[in-house]
Amino acid sequence: MIYLDHAATTPILPEVREAMLAAMDTAWANPGAGSHQPGAVAAEYVSEQRHQLADLLGIDAAEIVFTGSATEANNLAIMGYFAYGKRHSFLTAATEHSAVLACVAPLKAMGVECTILPVDTTGKLDLNQLESALKAGVDLVSLMWVNNETGARHPISVVAELCQRHGADLHVDAVQAPKCTPIVLHQGISFLTLSAHKCGGPKGVGMLYRRQRPPTRLAPILHGGAQERGLRPGTEAPHQIAGLATALGVALSKQPLFTDSARQWRTQFVEALSAVDGITCHEALDQSPHILSVLFDGVNGESLLFALPELALASGSACTSNAMEPSHVIRAMGRDRQQAQSTLRISMGEGISSEVVIDATSQILEAYQSLRAKSNGL
Protein backbone atom coordinates (compact mmCIF):
# COMPACT_ATOMS: atom_id res chain seq x y z
CA MET A 1 0.00 0.00 0.00
CA ILE A 2 1.28 3.45 -0.96
CA TYR A 3 -0.11 5.91 1.58
CA LEU A 4 -0.99 9.29 0.03
CA ASP A 5 -3.58 10.53 2.51
CA HIS A 6 -1.43 12.41 5.01
CA ALA A 7 -3.86 15.34 5.11
CA ALA A 8 -6.37 12.99 6.73
CA THR A 9 -3.96 11.56 9.28
CA THR A 10 -0.30 10.66 9.52
CA PRO A 11 1.55 7.60 10.85
CA ILE A 12 2.88 8.14 14.36
CA LEU A 13 6.55 9.07 14.31
CA PRO A 14 9.01 6.88 16.28
CA GLU A 15 10.02 9.89 18.40
CA VAL A 16 6.37 10.50 19.27
CA ARG A 17 5.73 6.88 20.21
CA GLU A 18 8.79 6.91 22.47
CA ALA A 19 7.71 10.14 24.19
CA MET A 20 4.18 8.86 24.74
CA LEU A 21 5.34 5.55 26.23
CA ALA A 22 7.70 7.43 28.57
CA ALA A 23 4.82 9.65 29.68
CA MET A 24 2.63 6.63 30.37
CA ASP A 25 5.33 5.31 32.71
CA THR A 26 6.27 8.51 34.51
CA ALA A 27 3.13 10.68 34.38
CA TRP A 28 0.34 8.13 34.63
CA ALA A 29 -1.52 9.78 37.52
CA ASN A 30 -4.25 12.44 37.35
CA PRO A 31 -2.58 15.86 36.97
CA GLY A 32 -5.39 17.35 39.04
CA ALA A 33 -4.54 15.18 42.05
CA GLY A 34 -1.77 17.42 43.34
CA SER A 35 -2.16 16.35 46.96
CA HIS A 36 0.11 13.31 46.40
CA GLN A 37 3.40 12.73 44.62
CA PRO A 38 2.13 10.80 41.55
CA GLY A 39 -0.41 13.53 40.83
CA ALA A 40 2.20 16.26 41.34
CA VAL A 41 4.56 14.47 38.95
CA ALA A 42 1.85 14.29 36.28
CA ALA A 43 0.96 17.96 36.78
CA GLU A 44 4.61 18.99 36.45
CA TYR A 45 4.94 16.88 33.31
CA VAL A 46 1.95 18.59 31.68
CA SER A 47 3.42 21.96 32.62
CA GLU A 48 6.75 21.05 31.04
CA GLN A 49 5.07 20.00 27.80
CA ARG A 50 3.00 23.19 27.78
CA HIS A 51 6.14 25.29 28.10
CA GLN A 52 7.87 23.24 25.39
CA LEU A 53 4.99 23.98 23.01
CA ALA A 54 5.00 27.64 23.99
CA ASP A 55 8.71 27.92 23.21
CA LEU A 56 8.14 26.26 19.81
CA LEU A 57 5.43 28.75 18.90
CA GLY A 58 6.90 31.83 20.55
CA ILE A 59 3.96 32.33 22.91
CA ASP A 60 3.25 32.26 26.62
CA ALA A 61 2.45 28.87 28.17
CA ALA A 62 -0.70 30.34 29.71
CA GLU A 63 -2.02 30.98 26.19
CA ILE A 64 -2.33 27.25 25.43
CA VAL A 65 -5.58 25.34 25.98
CA PHE A 66 -5.35 21.58 25.42
CA THR A 67 -8.38 19.98 23.77
CA GLY A 68 -9.44 16.53 22.58
CA SER A 69 -9.18 17.49 18.89
CA ALA A 70 -8.81 20.36 16.46
CA THR A 71 -12.57 20.23 15.88
CA GLU A 72 -13.13 20.89 19.57
CA ALA A 73 -10.56 23.69 19.53
CA ASN A 74 -12.29 25.31 16.55
CA ASN A 75 -15.64 25.08 18.29
CA LEU A 76 -14.23 26.51 21.52
CA ALA A 77 -12.73 29.45 19.64
CA ILE A 78 -15.95 30.22 17.74
CA MET A 79 -18.84 29.12 19.93
CA GLY A 80 -17.01 30.08 23.12
CA TYR A 81 -16.29 33.50 21.67
CA PHE A 82 -19.94 34.33 21.02
CA ALA A 83 -21.08 32.78 24.28
CA TYR A 84 -18.97 35.39 26.11
CA GLY A 85 -20.22 38.96 26.10
CA LYS A 86 -22.04 40.99 23.48
CA ARG A 87 -20.65 39.93 20.13
CA HIS A 88 -22.86 39.84 17.08
CA SER A 89 -21.00 39.26 13.79
CA PHE A 90 -19.04 36.29 12.40
CA LEU A 91 -17.22 35.98 9.06
CA THR A 92 -15.62 32.97 7.37
CA ALA A 93 -14.97 31.60 3.87
CA ALA A 94 -16.87 29.06 1.77
CA THR A 95 -13.88 26.67 1.65
CA GLU A 96 -13.38 26.34 5.41
CA HIS A 97 -13.36 23.03 7.26
CA SER A 98 -16.72 21.61 8.32
CA ALA A 99 -15.70 22.12 11.96
CA VAL A 100 -15.96 25.87 11.26
CA LEU A 101 -18.82 26.00 8.76
CA ALA A 102 -21.01 23.77 10.95
CA CYS A 103 -20.89 26.50 13.62
CA VAL A 104 -22.84 28.87 11.38
CA ALA A 105 -26.30 27.35 12.00
CA PRO A 106 -26.08 27.39 15.83
CA LEU A 107 -24.59 30.89 15.71
CA LYS A 108 -27.54 32.12 13.65
CA ALA A 109 -29.87 30.52 16.18
CA MET A 110 -28.09 32.63 18.83
CA GLY A 111 -28.80 35.76 16.79
CA VAL A 112 -25.27 36.15 15.40
CA GLU A 113 -25.00 37.64 11.91
CA CYS A 114 -22.92 35.24 9.80
CA THR A 115 -21.16 36.03 6.52
CA ILE A 116 -19.57 33.37 4.31
CA LEU A 117 -17.28 34.96 1.72
CA PRO A 118 -16.84 33.31 -1.70
CA VAL A 119 -13.49 32.37 -3.22
CA ASP A 120 -12.22 32.34 -6.79
CA THR A 121 -11.39 29.27 -8.86
CA THR A 122 -8.04 28.88 -7.08
CA GLY A 123 -9.56 29.14 -3.60
CA LYS A 124 -8.35 32.71 -3.10
CA LEU A 125 -10.31 35.32 -1.12
CA ASP A 126 -10.95 38.80 -2.48
CA LEU A 127 -9.14 40.88 0.15
CA ASN A 128 -11.01 44.03 -0.90
CA GLN A 129 -14.28 42.22 -0.21
CA LEU A 130 -12.91 41.07 3.13
CA GLU A 131 -11.90 44.60 4.10
CA SER A 132 -15.30 45.97 3.08
CA ALA A 133 -16.95 43.44 5.37
CA LEU A 134 -14.57 44.36 8.20
CA LYS A 135 -15.34 48.06 7.74
CA ALA A 136 -19.04 47.26 8.11
CA GLY A 137 -18.31 45.65 11.47
CA VAL A 138 -17.19 42.09 12.23
CA ASP A 139 -16.41 40.69 15.66
CA LEU A 140 -14.70 37.40 14.71
CA VAL A 141 -13.12 36.15 11.47
CA SER A 142 -12.24 32.44 11.09
CA LEU A 143 -9.97 31.26 8.26
CA MET A 144 -7.73 28.24 7.77
CA TRP A 145 -4.08 28.78 6.98
CA VAL A 146 -3.82 25.81 4.59
CA ASN A 147 -6.86 24.28 2.94
CA ASN A 148 -7.10 20.59 3.77
CA GLU A 149 -8.38 19.60 0.31
CA THR A 150 -6.42 21.81 -2.10
CA GLY A 151 -3.43 23.11 -0.14
CA ALA A 152 -4.39 26.71 -1.01
CA ARG A 153 -3.14 29.17 1.61
CA HIS A 154 -4.93 32.26 2.83
CA PRO A 155 -2.55 35.25 3.28
CA ILE A 156 -2.86 35.12 7.05
CA SER A 157 -0.31 37.88 7.76
CA VAL A 158 -2.31 40.29 5.57
CA VAL A 159 -5.63 39.14 7.03
CA ALA A 160 -4.27 39.53 10.56
CA GLU A 161 -3.21 43.12 9.82
CA LEU A 162 -6.64 43.92 8.35
CA CYS A 163 -8.43 42.42 11.35
CA GLN A 164 -6.24 44.33 13.77
CA ARG A 165 -6.81 47.58 11.86
CA HIS A 166 -10.58 47.19 11.95
CA GLY A 167 -10.91 45.83 15.48
CA ALA A 168 -11.89 42.26 14.63
CA ASP A 169 -10.58 39.13 16.33
CA LEU A 170 -9.08 36.46 14.05
CA HIS A 171 -9.22 32.70 14.54
CA VAL A 172 -6.83 30.66 12.37
CA ASP A 173 -7.27 26.93 11.76
CA ALA A 174 -3.60 25.98 11.30
CA VAL A 175 -4.06 22.21 11.41
CA GLN A 176 -2.47 21.59 7.99
CA ALA A 177 0.27 24.20 8.42
CA PRO A 178 3.11 22.59 10.44
CA LYS A 179 4.54 20.43 7.65
CA CYS A 180 5.19 23.18 5.08
CA THR A 181 4.05 26.57 6.41
CA PRO A 182 5.99 28.67 8.97
CA ILE A 183 3.67 29.42 11.90
CA VAL A 184 4.12 33.03 12.94
CA LEU A 185 1.71 34.30 15.57
CA HIS A 186 1.08 37.78 14.16
CA GLN A 187 -0.32 40.33 16.61
CA GLY A 188 -3.65 40.31 14.81
CA ILE A 189 -4.22 36.59 15.51
CA SER A 190 -6.43 36.09 18.54
CA PHE A 191 -6.87 32.30 18.34
CA LEU A 192 -5.07 29.49 16.51
CA THR A 193 -5.89 25.77 16.31
CA LEU A 194 -3.37 22.93 15.98
CA SER A 195 -3.69 19.14 15.98
CA ALA A 196 -1.26 16.30 16.66
CA HIS A 197 -2.33 13.66 14.17
CA LYS A 198 -1.73 15.77 11.06
CA CYS A 199 2.02 15.88 11.69
CA GLY A 200 3.06 12.52 13.11
CA GLY A 201 1.25 12.61 16.45
CA PRO A 202 -1.70 10.71 17.95
CA LYS A 203 -5.37 11.29 17.28
CA GLY A 204 -7.39 12.58 20.22
CA VAL A 205 -5.45 15.71 21.16
CA GLY A 206 -5.30 19.27 19.88
CA MET A 207 -4.68 22.75 21.22
CA LEU A 208 -6.04 26.25 20.99
CA TYR A 209 -3.80 29.30 21.27
CA ARG A 210 -5.70 32.12 23.00
CA ARG A 211 -3.97 35.49 22.97
CA GLN A 212 -3.57 37.12 26.38
CA ARG A 213 -2.18 40.54 25.43
CA PRO A 214 -4.51 42.20 24.67
CA PRO A 215 -6.77 39.62 26.30
CA THR A 216 -9.32 37.57 24.36
CA ARG A 217 -12.26 36.23 26.34
CA LEU A 218 -13.98 32.88 25.86
CA ALA A 219 -16.73 30.99 27.64
CA PRO A 220 -16.34 27.20 27.99
CA ILE A 221 -18.50 25.07 25.70
CA LEU A 222 -18.11 22.00 27.96
CA HIS A 223 -18.85 21.96 31.67
CA GLY A 224 -17.78 19.90 34.64
CA GLY A 225 -14.28 20.89 35.74
CA ALA A 226 -11.77 23.69 36.17
CA GLN A 227 -8.97 22.27 34.04
CA GLU A 228 -7.25 24.44 31.41
CA ARG A 229 -8.05 27.65 33.28
CA GLY A 230 -11.72 26.72 33.32
CA LEU A 231 -11.99 26.62 29.53
CA ARG A 232 -11.76 22.88 28.87
CA PRO A 233 -13.00 20.54 31.63
CA GLY A 234 -11.74 16.97 31.67
CA THR A 235 -8.62 15.25 32.96
CA GLU A 236 -5.53 16.18 30.96
CA ALA A 237 -3.83 13.19 29.29
CA PRO A 238 -0.06 13.63 29.74
CA HIS A 239 0.84 10.97 27.14
CA GLN A 240 -1.39 12.61 24.51
CA ILE A 241 0.01 16.03 25.31
CA ALA A 242 3.54 14.61 25.03
CA GLY A 243 2.59 13.26 21.62
CA LEU A 244 1.35 16.67 20.51
CA ALA A 245 4.43 18.55 21.74
CA THR A 246 6.87 16.04 20.26
CA ALA A 247 5.09 15.80 16.89
CA LEU A 248 4.93 19.57 16.44
CA GLY A 249 8.57 19.90 17.46
CA VAL A 250 9.68 17.34 14.88
CA ALA A 251 7.45 18.78 12.14
CA LEU A 252 8.64 22.35 12.64
CA SER A 253 12.32 21.33 12.82
CA LYS A 254 12.04 19.31 9.58
CA GLN A 255 9.79 21.82 7.81
CA PRO A 256 12.38 23.37 5.41
CA LEU A 257 13.68 19.97 4.29
CA PHE A 258 10.23 18.43 3.94
CA THR A 259 8.93 21.46 2.04
CA ASP A 260 11.70 21.17 -0.54
CA SER A 261 11.01 17.45 -0.98
CA ALA A 262 7.26 17.97 -1.23
CA ARG A 263 7.76 20.57 -3.96
CA GLN A 264 9.76 18.05 -5.99
CA TRP A 265 7.16 15.30 -5.50
CA ARG A 266 4.34 17.66 -6.37
CA THR A 267 6.11 18.75 -9.56
CA GLN A 268 6.52 15.09 -10.52
CA PHE A 269 2.85 14.39 -9.96
CA VAL A 270 1.69 17.50 -11.81
CA GLU A 271 3.94 16.98 -14.83
CA ALA A 272 2.97 13.32 -15.24
CA LEU A 273 -0.75 13.68 -14.60
CA SER A 274 -1.31 16.94 -16.49
CA ALA A 275 0.24 15.45 -19.61
CA VAL A 276 -2.87 13.28 -20.02
CA ASP A 277 -6.02 14.77 -21.56
CA GLY A 278 -8.84 15.06 -19.05
CA ILE A 279 -6.65 15.43 -15.95
CA THR A 280 -6.32 18.85 -14.33
CA CYS A 281 -4.18 19.58 -11.27
CA HIS A 282 -5.32 22.42 -9.03
CA GLU A 283 -2.85 25.30 -8.96
CA ALA A 284 -2.90 28.41 -6.77
CA LEU A 285 -0.55 31.36 -6.44
CA ASP A 286 0.24 30.30 -2.88
CA GLN A 287 -0.27 26.75 -1.71
CA SER A 288 1.28 24.11 0.50
CA PRO A 289 3.15 21.66 -1.73
CA HIS A 290 2.19 18.54 0.24
CA ILE A 291 -1.48 18.66 -0.85
CA LEU A 292 -2.57 18.25 -4.47
CA SER A 293 -6.17 18.29 -5.74
CA VAL A 294 -6.69 16.57 -9.10
CA LEU A 295 -9.73 16.57 -11.40
CA PHE A 296 -10.15 13.35 -13.40
CA ASP A 297 -12.70 14.42 -15.97
CA GLY A 298 -15.12 11.79 -17.22
CA VAL A 299 -14.79 9.32 -14.32
CA ASN A 300 -16.33 9.12 -10.89
CA GLY A 301 -13.78 9.69 -8.14
CA GLU A 302 -15.08 6.85 -6.00
CA SER A 303 -14.81 4.48 -8.97
CA LEU A 304 -11.24 5.57 -9.50
CA LEU A 305 -10.43 4.99 -5.83
CA PHE A 306 -11.95 1.50 -6.07
CA ALA A 307 -9.74 0.79 -9.09
CA LEU A 308 -6.62 1.69 -7.06
CA PRO A 309 -6.53 -0.89 -4.23
CA GLU A 310 -2.80 -0.37 -3.65
CA LEU A 311 -3.06 3.41 -3.20
CA ALA A 312 -4.49 5.31 -0.24
CA LEU A 313 -6.02 8.50 -1.66
CA ALA A 314 -9.03 10.60 -0.71
CA SER A 315 -12.06 12.06 -2.45
CA GLY A 316 -12.15 15.03 -0.05
CA SER A 317 -11.90 15.81 3.64
CA ALA A 318 -11.80 12.75 5.88
CA CYS A 319 -14.29 14.48 8.18
CA THR A 320 -16.94 14.47 5.43
CA SER A 321 -15.92 11.36 3.46
CA ASN A 322 -19.07 9.47 4.48
CA ALA A 323 -21.36 12.23 3.21
CA MET A 324 -23.20 11.69 -0.06
CA GLU A 325 -22.68 15.28 -1.17
CA PRO A 326 -19.57 16.18 -3.21
CA SER A 327 -16.86 18.35 -1.66
CA HIS A 328 -18.12 21.80 -0.66
CA VAL A 329 -14.56 23.08 -1.15
CA ILE A 330 -14.42 22.07 -4.82
CA ARG A 331 -17.97 23.36 -5.44
CA ALA A 332 -17.08 26.71 -3.83
CA MET A 333 -14.23 27.06 -6.32
CA GLY A 334 -16.66 27.02 -9.24
CA ARG A 335 -16.62 23.34 -10.18
CA ASP A 336 -19.98 21.70 -10.92
CA ARG A 337 -21.30 18.69 -9.04
CA GLN A 338 -19.94 16.16 -11.54
CA GLN A 339 -16.48 17.75 -11.50
CA ALA A 340 -16.47 17.76 -7.71
CA GLN A 341 -17.31 14.06 -7.72
CA SER A 342 -14.41 13.48 -10.13
CA THR A 343 -11.80 15.19 -7.93
CA LEU A 344 -9.32 13.32 -5.72
CA ARG A 345 -6.76 14.53 -3.20
CA ILE A 346 -3.15 13.39 -3.04
CA SER A 347 -1.40 14.38 0.19
CA MET A 348 2.21 13.57 0.92
CA GLY A 349 4.28 12.94 4.02
CA GLU A 350 7.19 10.97 5.46
CA GLY A 351 8.11 7.88 3.45
CA ILE A 352 7.38 9.36 0.03
CA SER A 353 10.14 9.33 -2.60
CA SER A 354 10.51 10.00 -6.30
CA GLU A 355 10.27 6.26 -6.91
CA VAL A 356 7.01 6.10 -4.96
CA VAL A 357 5.62 9.01 -7.00
CA ILE A 358 6.50 7.24 -10.25
CA ASP A 359 4.83 4.02 -9.07
CA ALA A 360 1.70 5.83 -7.84
CA THR A 361 1.42 7.93 -10.99
CA SER A 362 1.67 4.84 -13.18
CA GLN A 363 -1.13 3.13 -11.26
CA ILE A 364 -3.35 6.23 -11.37
CA LEU A 365 -2.92 6.77 -15.10
CA GLU A 366 -3.53 3.12 -15.93
CA ALA A 367 -6.73 3.04 -13.85
CA TYR A 368 -7.96 6.39 -15.22
CA GLN A 369 -7.43 5.48 -18.85
CA SER A 370 -9.10 2.12 -18.32
CA LEU A 371 -12.18 3.74 -16.77
CA ARG A 372 -12.33 6.38 -19.50
CA ALA A 373 -12.19 3.66 -22.17
CA LYS A 374 -15.04 1.78 -20.51
CA SER A 375 -17.17 4.92 -20.19
CA ASN A 376 -16.61 5.65 -23.88
CA GLY A 377 -17.59 2.10 -24.81
CA LEU A 378 -14.15 1.19 -26.14
N, C-alpha and C positions, 0 to 999 in steps of 0.2 A: 504493500500500500504506500503510495506517495501522498503525503499529507500536505495539502495546500489550502487549509482552512484555519490559518492562525488568527484571523480576525474574529473567529468564533470563540476559540480557546487555544491555549498553547500547552505543549507538554511541560511538565514540571521539571525545572532545571535541577541538576545534581546538587548545586550549591543550596538551592531552596529546600530540597528534601532533607539535606543534612542539617540545615538550620532548624527546620520544623521538628525533626526527631530529637535534636538537642533540647529544644524548648519543651517538648513533651516530658523529657526526663527531669529537667531542672525547674520548670515553671508550671507544674501540673495543677497546682492548687488554684483556688478562686482568688483573683487579684483583689476582690473586695473584702476578703477575710483577713484584714491587716492585724488582727489581734493575736495571731500566731505566726511563727517563723515561715512555714510553707506559703501562707497567704502573702506575707511581706515580700518574700522572694519573688513570687509571681507578679506582684504589683511593681516591684523594682524592675523586673524584666520588661514589662509592658512600657514602663517609663523610658527605659533605655532604647527600646525600638522606636518609640515615638520621637525621641530626640534624634535618632539616626535618620529617620524619615525627614524630620524638619531640616537637618543639616543638608540632606540631599537636595531639598527643594528651596532652600534659602528662606525658610519661614520660621516662625516661633512654634515650639512644640504645643503650646496651648491652642494653636489654630487648627489642630488636627482632630477630627472626629472619626473614630473607627466605626464602620458599618458592616452589615452582612453582605453587601454587594454594591456595585455601582448604581444599580437601579434604585436601591434604597437611598443611596447618597443623593442621587438626582431628585428623588421625591422629597427628601428632607430639605434640600436647598430651595425647591420651588414651593411645595405645599407648606413647609414650615415657615417660609418667608411671608406668605400671605396670611398665615394663621396668626402672625405676630403684628399687631398694630394696624394702622389704617393705610393699607396699600391697595391700589385699585387697578393697576394696568400691567399686563404681561405681554412680552413679545418674544417670538421664536421664529424659526425657519421651517419651511415645508419638508426639508430633508433631515430633520433631527431624528434621533433615536426614539423608538416608541415609549421608552421610559420617560421622555420629556413630553412628547405629543399627547400621551394618554393623560397627562395632568390637565389638559385644556378643559375637558368636560367638567370635572369636579370644580375647577377654578371658576368656570362660568356659573355653576350652580351656587357658588359663594358670592356671586355678583362682581367678579373680576372681569375687566375688559381684556379680551385676548386677541392678539394680532399674530397671524402666521404669514410671514413674508415669503414671496415666491423666490425661486432661483432661476438662473438661466440654464442653458443646455449643458453647461459644464459643472453645474452645481454652485455657481458663484452668486453671492448676494449683490444687489445693487446698493452700494454704500450711501448714495444720495437718498435713496428711498428709506434706508435705515435711519439716516440722520433726520430726515423729515419727520419720521415717526417719533424719534427721540425728542425733537423740538416740541411736538404736540403733547408730550408728557408720557413717559414710561417709567414704571417703578423698577421692574426687573426684566433683563434680557437673558435668554438662555440659548447658547450656541455651542456646538461641538467643535473641537479643534480640528479633528480629522474624521471625515465621514467613514463610518464602518462598512459601507458598501462600495464606495467609489474611491476612497482615499483623498477626495478633494478637501483642501484645508481652507477654513475661514481665516481671514487676516486678523487674528485675535489681538495683536498689538494695536492695530488701527481701531478695531471695535472697542477695545478697552479705553483708548483715549477719547473716543466719541462719547462713550457712556459716562466717563468721568466728567467730561465737559458739560454734559447735559443733566448731570445729577441722577443717573440711573445706575442701579447695581447690575453687575454682570456675573452670571453663572456660566462656567465653561465645563463641558463634558470632555475631559481629556483622556478618556479611557484608551483610545487607539494611538495616543501620542508618544508614549515612552520609547518605542522602538526606533522611530525615525524623526521625531520632532522635538527640538529643544524646548523644555518647559520653563518658561520665564514668567514668574508671577508679577505681571505688570500691576502698577498701583490701581488701575481701574478694574481689576478682577476682584470681585467680592467673594466668590465661591468657586471651587474647582473640584471635580470628581476624578478619582483614579480607582483602578481595579487591579487585583493581583493576577488573575488568570489570563489576562491578555498579554502578559510579558514574562511568562515562565513561572508564575506563582500558582497557588491553589485557588479553586473556586470557593465562594463562601466568605470572602472578605474584600472590603473596599474601604475608601476613606473620602472624607469631604474636608477640603480646606475651607476655613471660614475666617475671613480677614478680621483682625482685631483693631487695627489702627488705620483709618477710623473704624469704629466698631460696626459690625453687621449683626442684626438681631434675628434669631430664629425661635420658633416654638417647636417643641418635639412633636413628631407625628406618631410616635409609639409611647406607651405609658407603662410604668411599673417599676422604675428604678432611677437612681441618680447617677448612673455611670455616664462617662463622657460629658462631664459638666452639665448633666441633666438633659442632654440633647438626644442621647441614644441609649435607652434602658436595655439591660441584658448583660450577662456576664461576659467580659472580654475574654477572647480565646488567644492566649499568648502564642501558641504554635501557629495559628493563622496569621496573626500580626507579624510574627517573625518571617513567615512566608512572603507577606506583602513587602516588608522592608527589604528583604534580601533580593527578591525579584526585581523591584524597582531599582535597587542599587546596581545590580548586574546589567539591566537593560540600559540605564543611563550611561554607565561606564563604557558599554560596547556600542553605543548609539552611532558614533561616527563610522566605525568599521562596518557595522551592519547596514547602515544607510548606503554606503558605497556599493556593497555587495547587492543589496536589493535593487539599486538602480541598474546594475548590470543584468540581473535576472529579468527585471521588468522589460528592459530593452530587448532581450532575447525573445521573451514571450510576444511582445508587440510586433517585432519584425517578422517573426514566423507566422503568427496568427493573421496579422493584417494583410499578408501577401495573398491570402485566399479570399476570393469573392464571397461576400455575404457575412464576413466577420469584421466587426468594428470594435476597436479597443477605446474605452473612454479615456480622454485626455483633458486635463485642466491646466491652467497656467501655474497653479501651485497645488501639488498633491504629494501625499506620502507614497514613496515608491513601493512599499510592501503590499499595497492593495491595488488590484487591477480588476475593473469591471469590463466584461466582454459581451457584446451582442452577437448572438449566433442566429442570423436572420433565416427564417424558413423552417426552424426546428423548435420544438418545445424544450425549454431548459431542463425540465424534469426528465424528459425522455433521454436527453443527452447525458444527464447524470447517471441514469440507469444503464446507459451503454458504456460507462466508464467505471467498472467495478474496482479497478485498481488505483483510482484517484479519489481523493477526498476533496471535493469542491463544495461550493454553496450556491444556492439560487437566490440568496439575499441574506438578511440579518438572521442569525441563529435564534433570536428572540421572537421572530415572527415566521419561522420556517414552517410551522404547522398550519398557518393561516392559508385559506383558499385564495385570498386576494393577492395579486402580483405586488411586487415591491413598491411601496409608496415613494421611496427615494427615486427610483427610475422614472416613475410616472410624473413626479414633480419636476423632473428635468426635461419634460416635453415628449417623452416616449409614449406611444400608445400601449394599450393593454397587451396586445400580442407581442410587441417588442419587449415589454417588461418581463413577460413570461419566457422570453427567449434569451434573457440575460443571466450570466453566471458570474460569480466572483472567485478570483484566484487571490489568495492571500498567503504571503511567504513568511518564513521564520527560520529558526535554527535548523540545520540539517539539509537545507536546500543547496544545490550546486548547479553549475552549468550543465553537467551531465544529467541531473535530475530534470532540469528545465527541458532539455532536448527530448528525453524520454516522455515526459508529460505532454509536451507539445505534439509529439508524434501520435500519441494515443488520442488526444483531443481531435486532431485533424482527421484521423482515420475514422473515428466515430461520427464526426460531423458530416463528412462527405458521404458516409454510408447512409445516414439518416436523410440527407438531402436527396440522394439518389432514390431512396424508397418513396419519399414524399412526391417526387416528380415522376414516379412510375417507371423508373429505369431499371 
